[in-house]
C-alpha cells in the first residue's frame, strides 16, 4: 500500500528524484557496555549500558517474521515458518503474485517502526529506512501530498509501478532520529544474560547479585 507524505521537499537531478540528504557520511558511535563479573566463578552476572544499547535490543521485537527467518538463513526453528518462507522463494513472481512487489514484501519485509530506529547504533536487519519509492508521475510525487512506498515496484494510486528511488531527509531529528527510538528519560540500564532489562538502580541489581 502506498504511503502518503505531506510537506516534502524534492529536487530532480539527471532525470532521477531524491530528497536532499544532509550528509552521506556518518561517524560511528561506540556502544558502552560495563560487565559485572563474579571473579570466583568467572561468570558475567549482568551488564550495564546506556539507552542506545537498550534501544537496539528492543528493536528486535519489531522485526517482521520474514526478516527473522531470512536473518536465520531459513533455520529459525519457529514452527513451520522456515518451510513457508522457502515456498515463497520458489513461487513464480509473475504467475503467483499480483505485483512484483508481493514476493519482496514477504521475503524482505521492512519493519513498520523502521523510521523510529533508522539511526540506531546497530540495525540488525541492515535496511535503509530513509529509502522509499515513487512512480515519478505528476502529480503523485510533485504535489504537497506525495505517494511513496517502502517496497520497490508497488502499485501507485495512479496504477503505475513505484520503481524510482527517493530518500527522506533527516532534518531536526524528525525522521530516523535515534532520540525517537524507544527509551525516553532513563539513561542507564542493567541487562541479564537472558535479556531481562531493568533501570540501573541498586534495588534492581542486588537481587541478581544475591542469586549467585
BELKA-V799817 format. One record per pair of residues at least 12 apart in sequence whose ideal C-beta (glycine too) atoms are under 8 Angstrom apart, sorted by the first residue. I is the first residue (numbers start at 1). GAP is how many residues later the second one is. Records with the same first field share a line. If there is no record, write none. Layout:
I->GAP  GAP
//
This chain:
1->148  153
2->145  146  147  152  153  154  155  160
3->129  144  145  146  147
4->141  142  143
5->140  141  142  143
6->138  139  140
7->137
8->136  138
9->160
10->131  132  136  156
16->148  149
17->117  119  124  147  149
18->147  148  149
19->111  147  148  149  150
20->149
21->109  146  148  149
22->147  148  149
26->93
29->23  92
31->18  21  22  25  90  91
32->17  18  20  21
33->14  15  16  20
34->13  14  15
35->12  13
36->12  169  173
38->174
41->171
43->169
44->149
45->163  164  167
46->144  145  146  147  159  162
47->143  144
48->140  141  142  143  152
49->139  140  142
50->137  138  139
51->130  132  135  136  137  138
52->68  69  126
53->68  136  138
54->128  129  135  137  143
55->62  65  123  126  127  128
56->64  65  66  68
57->134  138  140
58->123  124  125
59->52  54  58  61  64  65  122  123
60->64
62->49  50  51  52  55
63->48  61  62
64->45  46  47
65->13  16  44
66->19  40  41  42  43
67->41  42  44  58
69->12  13  16
70->15  37  38
71->53  54
74->12
85->21  22
88->15  18  19
89->18
91->12
99->54  55  56  62
100->52  53  61
101->48  50  51  52  53  54
104->47  48  49
105->46
110->15  17  19  40  41
111->14  16  18
114->13  15  36
115->14  53  60  61
116->60  64  65  66
117->12  59  61  64  65
118->12  52  57  58  59
119->51  57  58  59
120->58  61
121->57
129->47
130->37  38  40  45  46
131->34  35  36
132->16  17  18  33  34  35  36
133->15  16  17  18  19  20  21  29  30  31  32  33
134->12  13  14  15  22  28  30  32
135->12  21  23  25  26  27  28  29
136->28
137->19  21  23
140->16  17  18  20
141->25
147->15
148->14  18
149->13
152->13
186->13
188->12
190->14  15  18
192->16
//
